[in-house]
Amino acid sequence: MKKTSQPLSPRLQYGASLIEVLVAVLIMGVGLLGIAAMQSTALRNSQSSLERSQAVIQTYAILDAMRANRAAAIAGAYDMERTCDAPTGASLVDYDRREWINSMEAAMGDAACGTINCPAGGTCTITVDWDDSRGTAISGATTRSVTTTTLL
């Protein structure tokens, strides 16, 4: 006479095995590490976006100061080669440029620099560049630049 094996009763199976629990914890850990990496990248890129917005604001700030002193701006008094140091002097033009550079450095770091070029005719080009090494570099470059060209 042959013995037939009886299926195990559901009452004999209790919970999950230790291997199943370890695999579930491993999968959850890998997922959480991925989320943490995405959060870190999002924060870096958010800082980079803030600095780009600040650069645009800074170009408009000096343009507004130049429009307030339009005669001097058209005469080329605001022209300035690329500099990261606040200019000295006692005139209104010197004050405007000094405040502009100081404001850029306060908003975007000490590596923020500016250029002002207003040739005859009233068309001015303002360039702001800064160190964006914290952001995700697209082409490996860490220096970003914003240029605004307008007619006074």
Backbone as JSON, one array per atom type, in Angstrom:
{
  "sequence": "MKKTSQPLSPRLQYGASLIEVLVAVLIMGVGLLGIAAMQSTALRNSQSSLERSQAVIQTYAILDAMRANRAAAIAGAYDMERTCDAPTGASLVDYDRREWINSMEAAMGDAACGTINCPAGGTCTITVDWDDSRGTAISGATTRSVTTTTLL",
  "N": [[0.81, -1.15, 0.0], [0.53, 2.18, -0.85], [1.66, 5.26, 0.42], [0.13, 8.36, 0.36], [1.07, 11.71, -0.03], [0.09, 14.3, 2.02], [-1.11, 17.59, 1.46], [0.38, 20.5, 2.94], [-1.04, 21.97, 5.73], [-2.65, 25.15, 5.83], [-2.41, 26.25, 8.32], [0.11, 25.68, 9.22], [1.92, 27.36, 8.02], [3.56, 30.17, 8.83], [3.81, 33.61, 8.62], [6.47, 35.51, 6.9], [9.54, 34.4, 5.43], [12.93, 34.82, 6.61], [14.7, 35.42, 4.52], [12.99, 36.51, 2.57], [12.21, 38.87, 3.86], [14.71, 40.2, 4.08], [15.32, 40.64, 1.36], [13.22, 42.35, 0.67], [13.84, 44.57, 2.3], [16.31, 45.28, 1.19], [15.55, 46.07, -1.43], [13.92, 48.25, -0.81], [15.82, 49.9, 0.42], [17.57, 50.52, -1.72], [15.82, 51.98, -3.32], [15.29, 54.19, -1.64], [17.84, 55.34, -1.53], [18.07, 56.18, -4.17], [16.08, 58.14, -4.25], [17.17, 59.98, -2.45], [19.44, 60.79, -3.88], [18.25, 62.04, -6.08], [17.01, 64.16, -4.77], [19.21, 65.61, -3.84], [20.38, 66.43, -6.28], [18.29, 68.0, -7.25], [18.29, 70.1, -5.38], [20.83, 71.28, -5.88], [20.49, 72.14, -8.54], [18.4, 73.89, -8.18], [19.62, 75.94, -6.73], [21.37, 76.83, -8.7], [19.53, 77.8, -10.56], [18.44, 79.91, -9.09], [20.67, 81.61, -8.99], [20.97, 82.24, -11.71], [18.61, 83.68, -12.1], [19.12, 85.82, -10.38], [21.27, 86.97, -11.73], [20.04, 88.01, -14.04], [18.34, 89.87, -12.84], [20.29, 91.58, -11.78], [21.46, 92.64, -14.12], [19.36, 94.19, -15.07], [19.15, 95.95, -12.95], [21.48, 97.59, -13.06], [21.02, 98.7, -15.54], [18.72, 100.2, -15.05], [19.78, 102.12, -13.31], [21.5, 103.35, -15.09], [19.7, 104.41, -16.92], [18.54, 106.31, -15.34], [20.56, 108.12, -15.19], [21.0, 109.06, -17.82], [22.38, 110.73, -19.7], [25.09, 110.58, -18.96], [25.46, 107.84, -19.31], [25.05, 107.47, -22.09], [27.19, 108.94, -22.98], [29.2, 107.24, -22.37], [30.25, 106.95, -19.84], [29.65, 104.94, -18.04], [30.86, 102.71, -19.03], [32.76, 99.76, -18.65], [35.36, 97.52, -18.3], [35.54, 93.91, -17.94], [35.2, 93.18, -14.6], [35.7, 92.15, -11.22], [35.95, 93.48, -8.98], [34.85, 96.08, -6.88], [34.55, 99.32, -8.16], [36.28, 102.38, -7.31], [35.7, 105.78, -6.3], [34.07, 109.02, -6.39], [31.98, 109.98, -7.85], [28.59, 109.95, -9.22], [28.33, 107.97, -11.15], [30.46, 106.24, -10.48], [29.56, 105.46, -7.96], [27.15, 104.12, -8.66], [28.17, 101.94, -10.2], [29.83, 100.72, -8.28], [27.97, 99.96, -6.29], [26.5, 98.17, -7.82], [28.34, 96.08, -8.41], [28.93, 95.27, -5.76], [26.38, 94.43, -4.95], [25.94, 92.31, -6.71], [27.94, 90.51, -5.86], [27.04, 90.03, -3.28], [24.65, 88.69, -3.78], [25.34, 86.56, -5.49], [27.8, 85.51, -4.85], [31.39, 85.8, -4.3], [32.72, 85.48, -6.7], [31.35, 86.72, -8.7], [31.18, 88.74, -11.55], [31.25, 91.69, -13.67], [30.5, 93.36, -16.8], [30.27, 96.31, -18.67], [29.22, 97.8, -21.6], [28.76, 100.44, -23.61], [28.57, 101.62, -26.52], [28.63, 104.44, -28.83], [25.42, 105.69, -29.67], [23.66, 104.59, -27.93], [23.03, 101.89, -27.5], [23.38, 99.41, -25.25], [25.34, 96.84, -23.75], [25.23, 94.56, -21.25], [27.0, 92.38, -19.22], [27.0, 89.68, -17.04], [28.87, 87.48, -15.16], [29.53, 84.43, -13.36], [30.56, 82.0, -10.87], [29.39, 78.83, -11.19], [29.73, 76.32, -10.07], [28.44, 74.64, -8.32], [26.07, 73.87, -9.46], [24.63, 71.56, -11.86], [26.78, 70.92, -14.35], [26.45, 71.5, -17.78], [28.12, 71.25, -20.04], [30.46, 70.71, -18.8], [31.59, 73.09, -18.11], [32.03, 75.49, -15.55], [31.56, 78.14, -15.22], [29.12, 80.54, -15.61], [27.21, 82.78, -17.68], [25.36, 85.75, -18.26], [23.95, 87.82, -20.63], [22.71, 90.96, -21.45], [21.27, 93.01, -23.83], [20.35, 96.23, -24.7], [18.52, 99.17, -25.67], [19.15, 102.39, -24.59]],
  "CA": [[0.0, 0.0, 0.0], [1.28, 3.41, -1.01], [1.24, 6.41, 1.2], [0.02, 9.61, -0.4], [1.45, 12.85, 0.81], [-0.96, 15.28, 2.27], [-0.63, 18.98, 1.4], [0.53, 21.14, 4.24], [-2.18, 22.76, 6.17], [-2.33, 26.56, 5.92], [-2.1, 26.62, 9.7], [1.51, 25.44, 9.5], [2.75, 28.41, 7.41], [3.48, 31.38, 9.64], [4.58, 34.79, 8.22], [7.44, 35.47, 5.81], [10.84, 33.89, 5.84], [13.95, 35.84, 6.81], [15.22, 35.77, 3.2], [12.03, 37.41, 1.94], [12.3, 40.15, 4.56], [15.97, 40.83, 3.69], [15.19, 41.1, -0.03], [12.33, 43.52, 0.68], [14.6, 45.68, 2.89], [17.31, 45.67, 0.19], [14.87, 46.81, -2.5], [13.49, 49.53, -0.26], [17.02, 50.7, 0.65], [18.04, 51.02, -3.01], [14.86, 53.01, -3.71], [15.5, 55.38, -0.81], [19.09, 55.97, -1.97], [17.75, 56.87, -5.42], [15.32, 59.35, -3.9], [18.11, 60.92, -1.83], [20.28, 61.33, -4.95], [17.42, 62.98, -6.84], [16.8, 65.35, -3.93], [20.47, 66.36, -3.86], [20.48, 67.06, -7.61], [17.26, 69.06, -7.33], [18.75, 71.25, -4.58], [21.92, 71.93, -6.6], [19.95, 72.83, -9.7], [17.59, 75.0, -7.68], [20.58, 77.02, -6.42], [21.84, 77.34, -9.98], [18.43, 78.57, -11.12], [18.37, 81.14, -8.32], [21.77, 82.48, -9.4], [20.64, 82.76, -13.04], [17.6, 84.73, -11.92], [19.8, 86.97, -9.78], [22.08, 87.61, -12.77], [19.13, 88.82, -14.86], [17.93, 91.0, -12.0], [21.43, 92.5, -11.67], [21.63, 93.38, -15.37], [18.31, 95.21, -15.12], [19.41, 96.95, -11.92], [22.43, 98.6, -13.55], [20.38, 99.42, -16.65], [17.84, 101.22, -14.46], [20.64, 103.21, -12.82], [22.01, 104.05, -16.27], [18.6, 105.19, -17.49], [18.34, 107.45, -14.45], [21.66, 109.04, -15.48], [21.1, 108.71, -19.24], [23.39, 111.52, -20.42], [26.41, 110.0, -18.66], [25.5, 106.5, -19.89], [25.23, 107.6, -23.53], [28.55, 109.45, -23.17], [30.15, 106.15, -22.14], [30.83, 107.03, -18.5], [29.41, 103.69, -17.31], [31.62, 101.61, -19.64], [33.66, 99.12, -17.69], [35.85, 96.19, -18.69], [35.16, 92.86, -16.98], [35.81, 93.34, -13.29], [35.05, 91.52, -10.07], [36.23, 94.38, -7.85], [34.04, 97.3, -6.89], [35.36, 100.5, -8.47], [36.29, 103.47, -6.32], [35.44, 107.09, -6.86], [33.04, 109.75, -5.67], [30.91, 110.44, -8.74], [27.37, 109.13, -9.25], [28.63, 106.79, -11.99], [31.28, 105.34, -9.66], [28.68, 104.92, -6.92], [26.26, 103.14, -9.27], [28.94, 100.74, -10.56], [30.27, 100.09, -7.04], [26.8, 99.3, -5.69], [26.14, 97.06, -8.7], [29.29, 94.97, -8.17], [28.72, 94.79, -4.39], [25.1, 93.73, -4.94], [26.14, 91.01, -7.39], [28.73, 89.64, -4.98], [26.19, 89.62, -2.15], [23.61, 87.77, -4.24], [25.82, 85.42, -6.27], [29.11, 85.06, -4.41], [32.53, 86.68, -4.59], [33.22, 85.27, -8.06], [30.48, 87.41, -9.65], [31.87, 89.83, -12.24], [30.38, 92.37, -14.61], [31.03, 94.15, -17.9], [29.32, 97.27, -19.23], [29.72, 98.33, -22.86], [27.75, 101.3, -24.24], [29.14, 102.44, -27.58], [27.78, 105.55, -29.28], [24.14, 105.27, -30.22], [22.79, 104.23, -26.82], [22.8, 100.46, -27.35], [24.28, 98.94, -24.2], [25.43, 95.42, -23.48], [25.63, 94.28, -19.86], [27.3, 90.96, -19.04], [27.27, 89.22, -15.67], [29.29, 86.08, -15.1], [29.72, 83.95, -12.0], [30.96, 80.61, -10.7], [28.22, 77.98, -10.97], [30.27, 74.96, -9.92], [27.53, 73.8, -7.52], [25.02, 73.37, -10.33], [25.02, 70.5, -12.77], [27.37, 71.5, -15.55], [25.97, 70.89, -19.02], [29.26, 70.88, -20.89], [31.65, 70.65, -17.97], [31.98, 74.45, -17.73], [31.46, 75.89, -14.27], [31.28, 79.56, -15.26], [27.91, 80.9, -16.36], [27.18, 84.17, -18.1], [24.1, 86.29, -18.77], [24.18, 89.06, -21.36], [21.5, 91.71, -21.81], [21.53, 94.13, -24.73], [19.16, 97.07, -24.78], [18.67, 100.56, -26.1], [18.81, 103.31, -23.5]],
  "C": [[0.88, 1.25, 0.0], [0.72, 4.5, -0.12], [1.16, 7.64, 0.29], [0.35, 10.76, 0.53], [0.3, 13.86, 0.87], [-0.39, 16.69, 2.1], [-0.56, 19.58, 2.8], [-0.68, 22.01, 4.54], [-1.77, 24.23, 6.23], [-1.98, 26.99, 7.33], [-0.62, 26.45, 10.01], [2.44, 26.49, 8.89], [2.53, 29.71, 8.17], [4.37, 32.47, 9.05], [5.51, 34.57, 7.05], [8.77, 34.96, 6.34], [11.83, 35.05, 5.97], [14.53, 36.3, 5.47], [14.27, 36.75, 2.5], [12.09, 38.8, 2.55], [13.58, 40.89, 4.15], [15.92, 41.37, 2.26], [14.31, 42.34, -0.08], [13.06, 44.74, 1.24], [15.65, 46.18, 1.91], [16.68, 46.5, -0.92], [14.44, 48.19, -2.01], [14.69, 50.45, -0.03], [17.56, 51.3, -0.64], [17.11, 52.13, -3.49], [15.06, 54.3, -2.94], [16.8, 56.1, -1.18], [18.87, 56.73, -3.28], [17.01, 58.16, -5.17], [16.25, 60.4, -3.29], [19.01, 61.56, -2.89], [19.5, 62.34, -5.78], [17.2, 64.26, -6.06], [18.05, 66.23, -3.93], [20.65, 67.09, -5.18], [19.48, 68.19, -7.74], [17.69, 70.29, -6.54], [19.87, 72.01, -5.28], [21.39, 72.74, -7.78], [19.04, 73.99, -9.31], [18.48, 76.19, -7.34], [21.09, 77.65, -7.71], [20.78, 78.21, -10.65], [18.29, 79.91, -10.4], [19.46, 82.11, -8.77], [21.54, 83.04, -10.8], [19.6, 83.87, -12.95], [18.22, 85.99, -11.33], [20.64, 87.7, -10.82], [21.21, 88.49, -13.67], [18.68, 90.05, -14.09], [19.05, 92.03, -11.91], [21.66, 93.28, -12.96], [20.58, 94.48, -15.47], [18.54, 96.3, -14.07], [20.38, 98.02, -12.41], [21.84, 99.36, -14.73], [19.43, 100.49, -16.13], [18.64, 102.41, -13.93], [21.18, 104.02, -13.99], [20.92, 104.9, -16.92], [18.3, 106.42, -16.63], [19.4, 108.53, -14.68], [22.01, 108.88, -16.97], [22.21, 109.46, -19.98], [24.78, 110.94, -20.19], [26.54, 108.62, -19.29], [25.74, 106.56, -21.39], [26.63, 108.11, -23.85], [29.61, 108.38, -22.9], [30.77, 106.14, -20.76], [30.66, 105.72, -17.71], [30.23, 102.52, -17.87], [32.66, 101.07, -18.66], [34.06, 97.75, -18.25], [35.43, 95.18, -17.63], [35.93, 93.06, -15.68], [34.99, 92.63, -12.23], [35.22, 92.39, -8.83], [35.39, 95.64, -7.99], [34.92, 98.5, -7.16], [35.27, 101.54, -7.36], [36.02, 104.78, -7.03], [34.26, 107.73, -6.14], [31.89, 110.21, -6.56], [29.7, 109.5, -8.66], [27.59, 107.86, -10.05], [29.44, 105.78, -11.18], [30.44, 104.69, -8.57], [27.77, 103.83, -7.5], [26.99, 101.84, -9.61], [29.4, 99.98, -9.3], [29.12, 99.32, -6.37], [26.37, 98.09, -6.5], [27.04, 95.85, -8.45], [29.08, 94.41, -6.77], [27.42, 93.99, -4.28], [25.21, 92.36, -5.61], [26.89, 90.04, -6.49], [27.91, 89.17, -3.79], [25.18, 88.57, -2.58], [24.16, 86.49, -4.84], [27.21, 84.94, -5.87], [30.22, 85.99, -4.88], [33.07, 86.54, -6.0], [32.35, 85.96, -9.11], [31.23, 88.61, -10.23], [30.93, 90.47, -13.25], [31.15, 93.16, -15.64], [29.92, 95.07, -18.4], [29.96, 97.85, -20.49], [28.59, 99.11, -23.53], [28.42, 102.15, -25.31], [28.16, 103.54, -28.0], [26.5, 105.02, -29.92], [23.18, 104.81, -29.14], [22.45, 102.77, -26.68], [23.84, 99.91, -26.37], [24.2, 97.43, -24.04], [25.99, 95.24, -22.08], [25.85, 92.78, -19.76], [27.62, 90.7, -17.58], [27.73, 87.78, -15.77], [29.65, 85.71, -13.67], [30.1, 82.48, -12.02], [29.72, 79.79, -10.34], [28.66, 76.53, -10.81], [29.37, 74.06, -9.09], [26.42, 73.21, -8.36], [25.53, 72.25, -11.21], [25.51, 71.13, -14.06], [26.91, 70.76, -16.79], [27.14, 70.41, -19.85], [30.55, 70.81, -20.09], [32.13, 72.03, -17.53], [31.3, 74.82, -16.42], [31.16, 77.38, -14.22], [30.07, 79.82, -16.14], [27.94, 82.39, -16.66], [25.79, 84.54, -18.6], [24.42, 87.63, -19.41], [22.84, 89.68, -21.73], [21.92, 92.89, -22.68], [20.24, 94.92, -24.88], [19.52, 98.47, -25.28], [18.26, 101.46, -24.95], [17.77, 104.23, -23.99]]
}
